[in-house]
């Protein structure tokens, strides 16, 4: 039985370490440039609807992509770096289960990704020129579905980091995140490609910027349930690997 209190303590420590490392600086610089572009476009008064939609799509896609990449990097480095620096041993010497450590790190990675996504998406929505009609409910779904997507990404990136060295683990988890959709479409219903978790289905940026209405409620529920199932599978795999790992 995983206790919530130790997991939250671990998550807090990871978030504090992230703040000290200033890992968000690169993403901040990139998004500052993007927001400056949007502010200039809004200031000069773009009149072409297609250009306004392109800038909105670019900003929203960049926000989601950067959040995904940051979660991949953050989750993939948690255990390899701590094992290399031997900073994990004092933590495991305390009355805390390995699964609780893993869940705490997963919570921190997912929350960091959600926070970054929210911090980048809100300014884009406020600054991007709006010369066409966009559905507000679709925007709400777009933002809400990023949570389950980031949770699944963090879980599987962490699981692969316990199975493979840091570099290969990052490559495999990155390929799973960004290539699962094309692979599933390429293989259609071929086994086992249809089993790949396709988090890109939770990305509704194109649907929103194309002015399409919201997904039906059953489709949203199905996407969320699938993402949660894959998250649980990733956490279970990570907990099993971490439990069997010789330290």
Residue, then its C-alpha position, 0 to 999 in steps of 0.5 A: x500500500x503506497x502512502x501518500x505522505x512520503x510520496x508528496x515529500x519526495x515530490x516536494x524535494x524534486x520540485x525544489x531541486x528543479x527550481x534550484x537547477x533553473x531547468x526552465x530557463x531554456x524553455x522560458x527563453x524560447x517561449x519569451x521569443x514566441x510571445x514577443x513574436x505574438x505581441x509584435x503581430x498583435x501590435x502591428x495589427x495582422x489582418x490575414x485570418x490565416x496568418x493569425x491562425x498560424x501564429x495561434x497554432x504555432x504558439x499552442x503547439x510549442x507550449x505543448x511540445x516544450x512541456x512534453x520534452x521537459x517532462x521526458x527529460x526530467x523523468x528520464x534523469x531522476x533515477x540515473x542521476x541519483x544512483x550515479x551521485x549516490x543521493x538516493x541511498x540516504x532516502x531509501x535508508x528512511x522508512x519509505x518504500x521504493x514505490x513511494x519514491x517512484x510515485x513521488x518523483x512521478x508526481x513532481x515530473x507531471x506537475x512540473x510539466x502541467x505548470x510549464x504548459x499552463x504558464x506558456x499556454x495562457x499568454x499565447x491564448x491572450x496575445x495571439x491574433x484572433x481573426x477567426x472563430x474558435x470554440x471555447x469548449x474545444x479550448x477547454x478540452x485541449x487544455x484539460x487533456x494535456x494533464x493525462x498526456x503529461x502523466x503518461x509521458x512521465x510514467x513511461x519515461x521514468x520506467x524506461x530510465x530504470x530499464x535502460x541507460x539514461x541516453x537510450x531510455x530517453x531515446x526510446x521514451x521520446x520515440x514512444x511519445x512522438x512516433x507512436x501515432x505515425x507508427x500506429x497509422x503506418x501499421x494500421x491494425x497490425x499487432x503489436x503496433x496498435x498497442x502503442x500508447x498514442x498521446x498525440x490523440x490527446x493533443x487538440x491544438x489543430x482541432x481548436x485552431x481549425x475552429x472545430x467543435x468539441x469532442x463528444x463526451x464519450x470520446x473524451x472519457x475514452x481518451x482520459x481512461x486510456x491515458x490513465x490506464x497507460x499511466x498505471x501500466x507505466x508506474x507499475x512497470x517502473x515500480x517492478x523494475x525499481x523493486x528488483x534493482x540491486x542498489 
